[in-house]
Amino acid sequence: RTLAYGGDADQLSEGHAILDRILAAAPNHPMVPYWLYFKANACAREDRYEDAARFARKSLDIQPGYAGAWVALANALGQLDKTDEAKEAMDRALRANPAMTPEHVAEQIKLTAGGDIERAEKSVAGLKAAGLL
């Protein structure tokens, strides 16, 4: 998770490799929705928003009540200029967890990124683009 949010380019690449290995090795593990969520955020850091949306949706297929994955989907959709869909995804996140406001998410991501605003920005840029933050 830290590699996806706060790592430099090499660490981000390492994070992808780790996630790919564990997803391949344990496709039925109970942590799969969370690993897919981390993949979604790692892809967002690389401006790969179609991939980010795909991984977030895969996470939600397994765990439809996972608020974090709804936020990751909202972020990706916002960057893809799918504002209405981004807003609906954020509404779903808030229904799953009312404390999961865009402001709260932005603060938590900034903390996870070690305070590095530039790295954290990719995980909330779509929320801003959709007018959610």
PyMOL commands that place a pseudoatom at each C-alpha (Angstrom):
pseudoatom trace, name=CA, resn=ARG, resi=1, chain=A, elem=C, hetatm=0, pos=[0.000, 0.000, 0.000]
pseudoatom trace, name=CA, resn=THR, resi=2, chain=A, elem=C, hetatm=0, pos=[2.737, 2.457, 0.931]
pseudoatom trace, name=CA, resn=LEU, resi=3, chain=A, elem=C, hetatm=0, pos=[4.598, 1.700, -2.293]
pseudoatom trace, name=CA, resn=ALA, resi=4, chain=A, elem=C, hetatm=0, pos=[1.441, 2.467, -4.298]
pseudoatom trace, name=CA, resn=TYR, resi=5, chain=A, elem=C, hetatm=0, pos=[0.726, 5.752, -2.513]
pseudoatom trace, name=CA, resn=GLY, resi=6, chain=A, elem=C, hetatm=0, pos=[4.036, 7.101, -1.386]
pseudoatom trace, name=CA, resn=GLY, resi=7, chain=A, elem=C, hetatm=0, pos=[6.833, 5.327, -3.169]
pseudoatom trace, name=CA, resn=ASP, resi=8, chain=A, elem=C, hetatm=0, pos=[9.066, 6.802, -5.819]
pseudoatom trace, name=CA, resn=ALA, resi=9, chain=A, elem=C, hetatm=0, pos=[8.914, 5.438, -9.387]
pseudoatom trace, name=CA, resn=ASP, resi=10, chain=A, elem=C, hetatm=0, pos=[11.070, 2.405, -8.584]
pseudoatom trace, name=CA, resn=GLN, resi=11, chain=A, elem=C, hetatm=0, pos=[9.066, 1.605, -5.469]
pseudoatom trace, name=CA, resn=LEU, resi=12, chain=A, elem=C, hetatm=0, pos=[5.817, 2.024, -7.393]
pseudoatom trace, name=CA, resn=SER, resi=13, chain=A, elem=C, hetatm=0, pos=[7.084, -0.475, -9.968]
pseudoatom trace, name=CA, resn=GLU, resi=14, chain=A, elem=C, hetatm=0, pos=[8.051, -2.830, -7.138]
pseudoatom trace, name=CA, resn=GLY, resi=15, chain=A, elem=C, hetatm=0, pos=[4.572, -2.424, -5.649]
pseudoatom trace, name=CA, resn=HIS, resi=16, chain=A, elem=C, hetatm=0, pos=[2.980, -3.439, -8.959]
pseudoatom trace, name=CA, resn=ALA, resi=17, chain=A, elem=C, hetatm=0, pos=[5.256, -6.488, -9.173]
pseudoatom trace, name=CA, resn=ILE, resi=18, chain=A, elem=C, hetatm=0, pos=[4.414, -7.558, -5.619]
pseudoatom trace, name=CA, resn=LEU, resi=19, chain=A, elem=C, hetatm=0, pos=[0.687, -7.131, -6.173]
pseudoatom trace, name=CA, resn=ASP, resi=20, chain=A, elem=C, hetatm=0, pos=[0.811, -9.005, -9.475]
pseudoatom trace, name=CA, resn=ARG, resi=21, chain=A, elem=C, hetatm=0, pos=[2.651, -11.909, -7.811]
pseudoatom trace, name=CA, resn=ILE, resi=22, chain=A, elem=C, hetatm=0, pos=[0.290, -12.230, -4.874]
pseudoatom trace, name=CA, resn=LEU, resi=23, chain=A, elem=C, hetatm=0, pos=[-2.812, -11.866, -7.064]
pseudoatom trace, name=CA, resn=ALA, resi=24, chain=A, elem=C, hetatm=0, pos=[-1.516, -14.656, -9.323]
pseudoatom trace, name=CA, resn=ALA, resi=25, chain=A, elem=C, hetatm=0, pos=[-0.441, -16.858, -6.407]
pseudoatom trace, name=CA, resn=ALA, resi=26, chain=A, elem=C, hetatm=0, pos=[-3.583, -16.451, -4.297]
pseudoatom trace, name=CA, resn=PRO, resi=27, chain=A, elem=C, hetatm=0, pos=[-6.535, -15.528, -6.543]
pseudoatom trace, name=CA, resn=ASN, resi=28, chain=A, elem=C, hetatm=0, pos=[-9.086, -16.655, -3.945]
pseudoatom trace, name=CA, resn=HIS, resi=29, chain=A, elem=C, hetatm=0, pos=[-7.455, -15.063, -0.909]
pseudoatom trace, name=CA, resn=PRO, resi=30, chain=A, elem=C, hetatm=0, pos=[-9.770, -12.903, 1.230]
pseudoatom trace, name=CA, resn=MET, resi=31, chain=A, elem=C, hetatm=0, pos=[-7.432, -9.927, 0.692]
pseudoatom trace, name=CA, resn=VAL, resi=32, chain=A, elem=C, hetatm=0, pos=[-7.913, -9.880, -3.107]
pseudoatom trace, name=CA, resn=PRO, resi=33, chain=A, elem=C, hetatm=0, pos=[-10.367, -6.931, -3.077]
pseudoatom trace, name=CA, resn=TYR, resi=34, chain=A, elem=C, hetatm=0, pos=[-7.847, -4.880, -1.117]
pseudoatom trace, name=CA, resn=TRP, resi=35, chain=A, elem=C, hetatm=0, pos=[-4.939, -5.852, -3.361]
pseudoatom trace, name=CA, resn=LEU, resi=36, chain=A, elem=C, hetatm=0, pos=[-7.026, -4.835, -6.387]
pseudoatom trace, name=CA, resn=TYR, resi=37, chain=A, elem=C, hetatm=0, pos=[-7.754, -1.513, -4.678]
pseudoatom trace, name=CA, resn=PHE, resi=38, chain=A, elem=C, hetatm=0, pos=[-4.001, -0.968, -4.209]
pseudoatom trace, name=CA, resn=LYS, resi=39, chain=A, elem=C, hetatm=0, pos=[-3.497, -1.775, -7.905]
pseudoatom trace, name=CA, resn=ALA, resi=40, chain=A, elem=C, hetatm=0, pos=[-6.151, 0.812, -8.795]
pseudoatom trace, name=CA, resn=ASN, resi=41, chain=A, elem=C, hetatm=0, pos=[-4.335, 3.473, -6.807]
pseudoatom trace, name=CA, resn=ALA, resi=42, chain=A, elem=C, hetatm=0, pos=[-0.947, 2.504, -8.230]
pseudoatom trace, name=CA, resn=CYS, resi=43, chain=A, elem=C, hetatm=0, pos=[-2.371, 2.819, -11.750]
pseudoatom trace, name=CA, resn=ALA, resi=44, chain=A, elem=C, hetatm=0, pos=[-3.825, 6.233, -10.908]
pseudoatom trace, name=CA, resn=ARG, resi=45, chain=A, elem=C, hetatm=0, pos=[-0.360, 7.393, -9.834]
pseudoatom trace, name=CA, resn=GLU, resi=46, chain=A, elem=C, hetatm=0, pos=[0.805, 6.525, -13.345]
pseudoatom trace, name=CA, resn=ASP, resi=47, chain=A, elem=C, hetatm=0, pos=[-2.102, 8.315, -15.071]
pseudoatom trace, name=CA, resn=ARG, resi=48, chain=A, elem=C, hetatm=0, pos=[-3.492, 4.936, -16.162]
pseudoatom trace, name=CA, resn=TYR, resi=49, chain=A, elem=C, hetatm=0, pos=[-7.087, 5.768, -15.269]
pseudoatom trace, name=CA, resn=GLU, resi=50, chain=A, elem=C, hetatm=0, pos=[-8.761, 3.138, -17.459]
pseudoatom trace, name=CA, resn=ASP, resi=51, chain=A, elem=C, hetatm=0, pos=[-6.709, 0.497, -15.641]
pseudoatom trace, name=CA, resn=ALA, resi=52, chain=A, elem=C, hetatm=0, pos=[-7.430, 2.149, -12.291]
pseudoatom trace, name=CA, resn=ALA, resi=53, chain=A, elem=C, hetatm=0, pos=[-11.171, 1.997, -12.983]
pseudoatom trace, name=CA, resn=ARG, resi=54, chain=A, elem=C, hetatm=0, pos=[-10.891, -1.638, -14.110]
pseudoatom trace, name=CA, resn=PHE, resi=55, chain=A, elem=C, hetatm=0, pos=[-9.071, -2.718, -10.935]
pseudoatom trace, name=CA, resn=ALA, resi=56, chain=A, elem=C, hetatm=0, pos=[-11.473, -0.759, -8.712]
pseudoatom trace, name=CA, resn=ARG, resi=57, chain=A, elem=C, hetatm=0, pos=[-14.444, -2.413, -10.429]
pseudoatom trace, name=CA, resn=LYS, resi=58, chain=A, elem=C, hetatm=0, pos=[-12.858, -5.861, -10.011]
pseudoatom trace, name=CA, resn=SER, resi=59, chain=A, elem=C, hetatm=0, pos=[-12.453, -5.110, -6.303]
pseudoatom trace, name=CA, resn=LEU, resi=60, chain=A, elem=C, hetatm=0, pos=[-16.100, -4.060, -6.096]
pseudoatom trace, name=CA, resn=ASP, resi=61, chain=A, elem=C, hetatm=0, pos=[-17.257, -7.184, -7.933]
pseudoatom trace, name=CA, resn=ILE, resi=62, chain=A, elem=C, hetatm=0, pos=[-15.874, -9.146, -4.988]
pseudoatom trace, name=CA, resn=GLN, resi=63, chain=A, elem=C, hetatm=0, pos=[-16.592, -6.684, -2.168]
pseudoatom trace, name=CA, resn=PRO, resi=64, chain=A, elem=C, hetatm=0, pos=[-19.426, -4.320, -3.245]
pseudoatom trace, name=CA, resn=GLY, resi=65, chain=A, elem=C, hetatm=0, pos=[-19.483, -2.540, 0.109]
pseudoatom trace, name=CA, resn=TYR, resi=66, chain=A, elem=C, hetatm=0, pos=[-15.804, -1.559, 0.047]
pseudoatom trace, name=CA, resn=ALA, resi=67, chain=A, elem=C, hetatm=0, pos=[-15.875, 2.234, 0.357]
pseudoatom trace, name=CA, resn=GLY, resi=68, chain=A, elem=C, hetatm=0, pos=[-12.197, 2.651, -0.547]
pseudoatom trace, name=CA, resn=ALA, resi=69, chain=A, elem=C, hetatm=0, pos=[-12.693, 0.934, -3.895]
pseudoatom trace, name=CA, resn=TRP, resi=70, chain=A, elem=C, hetatm=0, pos=[-15.685, 3.181, -4.613]
pseudoatom trace, name=CA, resn=VAL, resi=71, chain=A, elem=C, hetatm=0, pos=[-13.453, 6.198, -3.964]
pseudoatom trace, name=CA, resn=ALA, resi=72, chain=A, elem=C, hetatm=0, pos=[-10.723, 4.803, -6.221]
pseudoatom trace, name=CA, resn=LEU, resi=73, chain=A, elem=C, hetatm=0, pos=[-13.348, 4.279, -8.924]
pseudoatom trace, name=CA, resn=ALA, resi=74, chain=A, elem=C, hetatm=0, pos=[-14.681, 7.816, -8.443]
pseudoatom trace, name=CA, resn=ASN, resi=75, chain=A, elem=C, hetatm=0, pos=[-11.155, 9.187, -8.773]
pseudoatom trace, name=CA, resn=ALA, resi=76, chain=A, elem=C, hetatm=0, pos=[-10.473, 7.243, -11.975]
pseudoatom trace, name=CA, resn=LEU, resi=77, chain=A, elem=C, hetatm=0, pos=[-13.833, 8.181, -13.490]
pseudoatom trace, name=CA, resn=GLY, resi=78, chain=A, elem=C, hetatm=0, pos=[-13.278, 11.845, -12.667]
pseudoatom trace, name=CA, resn=GLN, resi=79, chain=A, elem=C, hetatm=0, pos=[-9.977, 11.764, -14.554]
pseudoatom trace, name=CA, resn=LEU, resi=80, chain=A, elem=C, hetatm=0, pos=[-11.742, 10.076, -17.470]
pseudoatom trace, name=CA, resn=ASP, resi=81, chain=A, elem=C, hetatm=0, pos=[-14.230, 12.987, -17.595]
pseudoatom trace, name=CA, resn=LYS, resi=82, chain=A, elem=C, hetatm=0, pos=[-17.094, 10.743, -16.497]
pseudoatom trace, name=CA, resn=THR, resi=83, chain=A, elem=C, hetatm=0, pos=[-18.335, 13.201, -13.905]
pseudoatom trace, name=CA, resn=ASP, resi=84, chain=A, elem=C, hetatm=0, pos=[-21.806, 11.767, -13.315]
pseudoatom trace, name=CA, resn=GLU, resi=85, chain=A, elem=C, hetatm=0, pos=[-20.409, 8.262, -12.861]
pseudoatom trace, name=CA, resn=ALA, resi=86, chain=A, elem=C, hetatm=0, pos=[-17.702, 9.614, -10.532]
pseudoatom trace, name=CA, resn=LYS, resi=87, chain=A, elem=C, hetatm=0, pos=[-20.339, 11.330, -8.401]
pseudoatom trace, name=CA, resn=GLU, resi=88, chain=A, elem=C, hetatm=0, pos=[-22.404, 8.147, -8.239]
pseudoatom trace, name=CA, resn=ALA, resi=89, chain=A, elem=C, hetatm=0, pos=[-19.325, 6.152, -7.182]
pseudoatom trace, name=CA, resn=MET, resi=90, chain=A, elem=C, hetatm=0, pos=[-18.587, 8.690, -4.439]
pseudoatom trace, name=CA, resn=ASP, resi=91, chain=A, elem=C, hetatm=0, pos=[-22.220, 8.487, -3.306]
pseudoatom trace, name=CA, resn=ARG, resi=92, chain=A, elem=C, hetatm=0, pos=[-21.807, 4.703, -3.075]
pseudoatom trace, name=CA, resn=ALA, resi=93, chain=A, elem=C, hetatm=0, pos=[-18.645, 5.188, -1.007]
pseudoatom trace, name=CA, resn=LEU, resi=94, chain=A, elem=C, hetatm=0, pos=[-20.512, 7.478, 1.383]
pseudoatom trace, name=CA, resn=ARG, resi=95, chain=A, elem=C, hetatm=0, pos=[-23.399, 5.025, 1.672]
pseudoatom trace, name=CA, resn=ALA, resi=96, chain=A, elem=C, hetatm=0, pos=[-20.922, 2.280, 2.552]
pseudoatom trace, name=CA, resn=ASN, resi=97, chain=A, elem=C, hetatm=0, pos=[-19.068, 4.511, 5.016]
pseudoatom trace, name=CA, resn=PRO, resi=98, chain=A, elem=C, hetatm=0, pos=[-20.484, 7.970, 5.818]
pseudoatom trace, name=CA, resn=ALA, resi=99, chain=A, elem=C, hetatm=0, pos=[-17.107, 9.047, 7.219]
pseudoatom trace, name=CA, resn=MET, resi=100, chain=A, elem=C, hetatm=0, pos=[-15.494, 8.501, 3.793]
pseudoatom trace, name=CA, resn=THR, resi=101, chain=A, elem=C, hetatm=0, pos=[-15.877, 12.097, 2.661]
pseudoatom trace, name=CA, resn=PRO, resi=102, chain=A, elem=C, hetatm=0, pos=[-13.643, 13.370, -0.145]
pseudoatom trace, name=CA, resn=GLU, resi=103, chain=A, elem=C, hetatm=0, pos=[-11.896, 15.646, 2.350]
pseudoatom trace, name=CA, resn=HIS, resi=104, chain=A, elem=C, hetatm=0, pos=[-11.216, 12.760, 4.722]
pseudoatom trace, name=CA, resn=VAL, resi=105, chain=A, elem=C, hetatm=0, pos=[-9.925, 10.642, 1.853]
pseudoatom trace, name=CA, resn=ALA, resi=106, chain=A, elem=C, hetatm=0, pos=[-7.578, 13.419, 0.696]
pseudoatom trace, name=CA, resn=GLU, resi=107, chain=A, elem=C, hetatm=0, pos=[-6.156, 13.820, 4.192]
pseudoatom trace, name=CA, resn=GLN, resi=108, chain=A, elem=C, hetatm=0, pos=[-5.630, 10.082, 4.672]
pseudoatom trace, name=CA, resn=ILE, resi=109, chain=A, elem=C, hetatm=0, pos=[-3.947, 9.713, 1.284]
pseudoatom trace, name=CA, resn=LYS, resi=110, chain=A, elem=C, hetatm=0, pos=[-1.648, 12.630, 2.069]
pseudoatom trace, name=CA, resn=LEU, resi=111, chain=A, elem=C, hetatm=0, pos=[-0.644, 10.941, 5.330]
pseudoatom trace, name=CA, resn=THR, resi=112, chain=A, elem=C, hetatm=0, pos=[-0.083, 7.589, 3.619]
pseudoatom trace, name=CA, resn=ALA, resi=113, chain=A, elem=C, hetatm=0, pos=[2.053, 9.332, 0.976]
pseudoatom trace, name=CA, resn=GLY, resi=114, chain=A, elem=C, hetatm=0, pos=[4.298, 10.620, 3.742]
pseudoatom trace, name=CA, resn=GLY, resi=115, chain=A, elem=C, hetatm=0, pos=[3.044, 14.161, 3.243]
pseudoatom trace, name=CA, resn=ASP, resi=116, chain=A, elem=C, hetatm=0, pos=[4.221, 14.213, -0.392]
pseudoatom trace, name=CA, resn=ILE, resi=117, chain=A, elem=C, hetatm=0, pos=[1.479, 16.325, -1.980]
pseudoatom trace, name=CA, resn=GLU, resi=118, chain=A, elem=C, hetatm=0, pos=[2.576, 15.563, -5.553]
pseudoatom trace, name=CA, resn=ARG, resi=119, chain=A, elem=C, hetatm=0, pos=[2.337, 11.802, -5.014]
pseudoatom trace, name=CA, resn=ALA, resi=120, chain=A, elem=C, hetatm=0, pos=[-0.936, 12.077, -3.131]
pseudoatom trace, name=CA, resn=GLU, resi=121, chain=A, elem=C, hetatm=0, pos=[-2.442, 14.326, -5.805]
pseudoatom trace, name=CA, resn=LYS, resi=122, chain=A, elem=C, hetatm=0, pos=[-2.888, 11.499, -8.333]
pseudoatom trace, name=CA, resn=SER, resi=123, chain=A, elem=C, hetatm=0, pos=[-5.197, 9.712, -5.915]
pseudoatom trace, name=CA, resn=VAL, resi=124, chain=A, elem=C, hetatm=0, pos=[-7.528, 12.693, -5.598]
pseudoatom trace, name=CA, resn=ALA, resi=125, chain=A, elem=C, hetatm=0, pos=[-7.134, 14.568, -8.911]
pseudoatom trace, name=CA, resn=GLY, resi=126, chain=A, elem=C, hetatm=0, pos=[-10.174, 12.818, -10.352]
pseudoatom trace, name=CA, resn=LEU, resi=127, chain=A, elem=C, hetatm=0, pos=[-12.261, 13.759, -7.318]
pseudoatom trace, name=CA, resn=LYS, resi=128, chain=A, elem=C, hetatm=0, pos=[-11.269, 17.370, -7.948]
pseudoatom trace, name=CA, resn=ALA, resi=129, chain=A, elem=C, hetatm=0, pos=[-11.967, 17.064, -11.684]
pseudoatom trace, name=CA, resn=ALA, resi=130, chain=A, elem=C, hetatm=0, pos=[-15.479, 15.770, -10.925]
pseudoatom trace, name=CA, resn=GLY, resi=131, chain=A, elem=C, hetatm=0, pos=[-16.133, 18.646, -8.497]
pseudoatom trace, name=CA, resn=LEU, resi=132, chain=A, elem=C, hetatm=0, pos=[-16.161, 16.340, -5.489]
pseudoatom trace, name=CA, resn=LEU, resi=133, chain=A, elem=C, hetatm=0, pos=[-13.215, 17.939, -3.693]
for i in range(1, 133): cmd.bond("trace and resi %d" % i, "trace and resi %d" % (i + 1))
show_as sticks, trace
zoom trace
